[in-house]
Amino acid sequence: MSAEAFEVEGGHRLKGVLVPQGAKNEALQVICVPLLTNEKVTIHNIPDILDIRLQLELLEGLGVKLKKLAPGSIEFDASGVDIRFFESDDYLIKAKRIRGSVMLMGALLNRFGRAFLPKPGGDKIGRRRLDTHFIGFEKLGATLVYDEQKDHYFLDGTNLKGNYILMDEISVTGTANVIFAAVKAHGTTTIYNAACEPYVQQLCKMLNRMGARISGIGSNLLIIEGVTTLGGTEHTCLPDMIEIGSFIGLAAMTQSDITIKNCNINELGNILPTFDRFGIRMEIIGDDIHIPEQEKYTIRNFIDGSILTVYDSPWPGFTPDLMSILLVVATQAKGSVLIHQKMFESRLFFVDKLIDMGAQIILCDPHRATVIGIDRAYKLKGIEMTSPDIRAGVSLLIAAMSAEGKSLIHNINQIDRGYQHIDERLNAIGAHIRRVKVR
C-alpha cells in the first residue's frame, strides 16, 4: 500500500507573497453552528484541509445540506438533520479520525437532547482528556453514559438548564462545546475560567448575530442567557494565526523575503513580540507582515542576562501550536533558549530528527528542550523522517527547506490536516517540494 511523502530539496531562498488560510481551529467550531438552527448559515474563509473536509463529511452524513458558493465559502442548511446517522458504521469510522468531531456534541445535545461520540482522533501529542466537556454538559443537566469497552460516549439532556460552571481547565474546545449546549438552555449559564482565544470570541459573536445573548466576550467569564431559537447568519473566519507564525519562522530559517497578506494583526496576541525576541525582523505594513531577507538573527536574553525561556499558556499567553516552530527557528539563531512545552507531553519528541540533521538540542524531559543556536555556522543536513503531528510536521518541513541536500518526510497526511495545499503555495514562491508516492 502506497502513501504520500514530501521530497524536499533544501537551500532555496523564497521570495513572494503568501496569503494565510482561514483559521483551522475556528472553522472546526463554527461549521458546527448551523446544527443549532433551521435557517441557512453562510461561512466564508473555510480552509481546504483534511480535518475540515472530514468534519464537513460528518455534517453531510447527519443530513446538513452544503452549497459551495465559492472557494472557502459554504452555505449550510441543517433543517433536515437526521441523528440516526449516529447508528451507522460510517459515522463511527469518520468521527474517530479527527479531534474536531467532539464539537458535534454540544450542538446536537442542545437541539436534539442527545448525542453520541466514539473516542475522537487527532494529533498524538499527549493526553487530551474530554472530562472538561462532559463535566460542563452534566452541570447543565445532561446525563453521560460511558462505554469503557468500546470507548463510546452517550449523552442525554432533553431539558438543559443554565448553571454556574467553573471550568476545570482552560480548554478552547471545552468552552466552545459548553457554549453550544448553553446557548438555548433554560435560564442563565455562567462559565468561569473560560478560554478567551479569538476562536471562542468569533464563535460567540457569530451566535449573538443569530440571536444568542452572550456577554463577557474576550474575558474568562462568559454569561449566557438562554434563548428559544436561533436564526441564520453570515460569518467569516479569521486568518490562521498558526500559519502566519509558521510563515514567519519559514522566512527566518530559509533567509527569504516574504510578505504575509491580510493577517488581522490585532488578533495575533503576543506572537509577533515573541518572534521579535528571537531577533527576527518584521515590518508591519497596514495589515500585512513583511519579513525581509535576513542573514542572521540573535535571540535576546532576559534583562539580567539569563537565557530566554519561552513557554506556552492559554490565551493571551503564547499558543502551544507554535512552540514547535519556535524550536526549529532557534536551531539556526545566535544564542540559546529553553523551550518549555507545558500543555502537552509528547510534542517535543520530534527533536531527535532535528538532532540527526545537525541541530544542537538537549531534550531535558518530555516538556522541556534547550536549543543552542549554531548561528548558521553550518547548514542542517537533509535526512529521511516522519511527521508525528501537524505542527511538528510543518516544523520538519521548514527544517528540510533550510537544510543542505534532500529530505524525505513521511506521513504528510498529518501536515495536510492543518495546512492548505502547502507544497503548491510554497513552490509558487521558490520552494522545491515534490509530493511523491512511497511504500
DAPE-V100358 format. One record per backbone hydrogen bond with DSSP energy under -0.5 kcal/mol. CO is the residue of the C=O (numbers start at 1). NH is the residue of the N-H. E is the energy in kcal/mol with one decimal. If there is no record, write none. Layout:
# DAPE-V100358
CO|NH|E, CO|NH|E
This chain:
# DAPE-V100358
3|438|-3.3, 4|412|-1.0, 5|7|-0.6, 5|436|-2.9, 6|8|-0.7, 6|409|-2.8, 7|9|-0.5, 7|434|-2.7, 8|10|-0.7, 8|407|-2.5, 14|257|-2.2, 16|259|-2.3, 18|20|-0.6, 18|261|-2.4, 21|240|-2.8, 23|27|-2.7, 24|28|-2.3, 25|29|-0.6, 26|29|-0.9, 26|30|-2.7, 27|31|-2.2, 29|32|-1.7, 30|33|-1.0, 30|34|-0.5, 32|35|-1.5, 33|36|-2.7, 34|37|-1.6, 40|233|-0.6, 41|76|-3.7, 42|235|-2.5, 43|74|-2.4, 44|237|-2.2, 45|47|-0.5, 47|49|-1.4, 49|53|-2.5, 50|54|-2.4, 51|55|-2.0, 52|56|-2.7, 53|57|-1.8, 54|58|-1.7, 55|59|-1.9, 56|60|-2.5, 57|61|-2.3, 58|62|-1.5, 59|64|-2.4, 60|63|-1.4, 62|82|-3.3, 65|77|-1.9, 67|69|-0.6, 67|75|-2.8, 70|73|-2.6, 72|46|-2.5, 73|69|-2.0, 73|70|-1.3, 74|43|-2.6, 75|67|-2.4, 76|41|-2.2, 77|65|-2.9, 78|81|-1.0, 82|85|-1.4, 83|86|-1.5, 84|87|-1.8, 85|88|-1.8, 88|92|-1.5, 89|93|-2.5, 90|94|-2.3, 91|95|-2.9, 92|96|-1.3, 94|97|-1.0, 94|98|-0.6, 95|121|-0.7, 97|122|-0.7, 98|101|-0.8, 98|121|-0.8, 99|102|-1.8, 100|103|-2.1, 101|104|-1.6, 102|105|-1.4, 103|107|-0.7, 104|108|-2.4, 105|109|-2.6, 106|110|-2.0, 107|111|-2.2, 108|112|-2.9, 108|113|-0.6, 108|114|-0.8, 109|113|-1.3, 113|157|-3.6, 115|155|-2.9, 117|153|-2.9, 123|125|-1.3, 125|346|-1.9, 130|133|-0.7, 130|134|-1.8, 131|135|-3.1, 132|136|-1.7, 133|137|-2.1, 134|138|-2.6, 135|139|-2.0, 136|140|-1.1, 137|140|-0.5, 137|142|-2.2, 138|141|-1.5, 140|161|-2.7, 143|156|-2.1, 145|147|-0.6, 145|154|-2.7, 146|148|-1.0, 147|151|-1.8, 147|152|-1.5, 151|119|-1.8, 152|147|-2.7, 153|117|-2.4, 154|145|-2.7, 155|115|-1.9, 156|143|-3.3, 157|160|-0.5, 160|186|-2.3, 163|165|-0.5, 163|190|-2.1, 165|167|-0.8, 165|192|-2.9, 169|171|-1.8, 171|175|-2.5, 171|195|-0.5, 172|176|-2.4, 173|177|-2.5, 174|178|-2.0, 175|179|-2.2, 176|180|-2.4, 177|181|-2.1, 178|182|-2.4, 179|183|-2.1, 182|185|-1.3, 183|227|-1.8, 186|162|-4.1, 187|226|-2.9, 189|191|-0.5, 189|224|-3.3, 190|165|-3.5, 190|192|-0.6, 191|222|-2.5, 192|167|-2.6, 197|200|-0.7, 197|201|-2.1, 198|202|-2.8, 199|203|-2.0, 200|204|-2.5, 201|205|-2.5, 202|206|-2.3, 203|207|-2.5, 204|208|-2.4, 205|209|-1.8, 206|210|-0.9, 207|210|-0.6, 207|212|-2.5, 208|211|-1.2, 210|231|-2.9, 213|225|-2.5, 215|223|-2.2, 216|219|-2.2, 220|193|-1.2, 220|194|-2.2, 222|191|-3.0, 223|215|-2.5, 223|225|-0.5, 224|189|-3.1, 224|226|-0.7, 225|213|-0.6, 233|42|-2.4, 235|44|-3.1, 238|23|-2.9, 239|241|-0.7, 240|244|-2.1, 241|245|-2.4, 242|246|-2.2, 243|247|-2.4, 244|248|-1.9, 245|249|-2.2, 246|250|-2.4, 247|251|-2.4, 248|252|-2.0, 249|253|-2.4, 250|254|-2.3, 251|256|-2.3, 252|255|-0.8, 256|258|-0.7, 257|16|-1.8, 258|291|-3.3, 259|18|-2.7, 259|261|-0.6, 260|289|-2.5, 261|20|-0.8, 264|267|-2.4, 265|268|-1.8, 268|271|-1.9, 270|274|-1.6, 271|275|-2.0, 272|276|-2.3, 273|277|-1.6, 274|278|-0.7, 275|278|-0.7, 275|280|-1.6, 276|279|-1.9, 277|300|-2.8, 279|281|-0.5, 282|284|-0.5, 283|285|-0.7, 283|290|-3.1, 284|286|-0.6, 285|287|-0.5, 285|288|-2.1, 287|263|-3.0, 288|285|-2.2, 289|260|-3.4, 289|291|-0.6, 290|283|-2.8, 290|292|-0.7, 291|258|-2.0, 297|334|-2.3, 302|305|-2.2, 306|302|-2.7, 308|338|-2.6, 310|340|-3.0, 314|317|-2.7, 318|313|-2.1, 319|322|-1.5, 320|323|-1.3, 322|326|-2.2, 323|327|-2.2, 324|328|-1.9, 325|329|-2.5, 326|330|-2.2, 327|331|-0.8, 328|331|-1.1, 328|332|-0.5, 329|332|-1.0, 330|333|-1.0, 331|374|-2.2, 333|335|-0.6, 333|375|-2.5, 334|299|-2.6, 335|373|-2.4, 336|308|-0.7, 337|339|-0.6, 337|371|-2.8, 338|310|-2.5, 338|340|-0.6, 339|341|-0.7, 339|369|-2.3, 340|312|-1.2, 340|342|-1.2, 346|349|-1.0, 348|351|-1.7, 350|353|-1.4, 350|354|-0.9, 351|355|-2.4, 352|356|-2.0, 353|357|-1.3, 354|359|-2.6, 355|358|-1.3, 357|381|-2.4, 359|361|-0.8, 360|372|-2.9, 361|363|-0.6, 362|364|-1.1, 362|370|-2.7, 365|368|-0.8, 366|348|-0.6, 367|341|-3.0, 368|364|-1.4, 368|365|-1.5, 369|339|-3.2, 369|371|-0.6, 370|362|-2.9, 370|372|-0.5, 371|337|-1.8, 371|373|-0.8, 373|335|-0.5, 374|377|-2.0, 380|404|-3.3, 383|408|-1.8, 385|410|-2.9, 386|388|-0.6, 388|124|-0.6, 389|393|-2.3, 390|394|-1.9, 391|395|-2.0, 392|396|-2.6, 393|397|-1.9, 394|398|-2.5, 395|399|-2.3, 396|400|-2.5, 397|401|-2.1, 398|402|-1.3, 399|403|-0.7, 400|403|-0.6, 401|11|-1.9, 401|12|-0.6, 404|382|-2.7, 405|10|-2.6, 407|8|-2.9, 408|385|-3.1, 408|410|-0.6, 409|6|-2.4, 410|387|-2.4, 411|414|-1.6, 412|416|-2.5, 413|417|-1.3, 415|418|-1.5, 415|419|-2.1, 416|50|-2.0, 417|51|-0.9, 419|421|-0.5, 419|422|-0.7, 421|425|-2.3, 422|426|-2.1, 423|427|-2.4, 424|428|-1.5, 426|429|-1.3, 426|431|-2.1, 427|430|-1.5, 429|15|-2.2, 432|9|-2.6, 434|7|-3.1, 434|436|-0.7, 436|5|-2.5, 438|3|-3.2
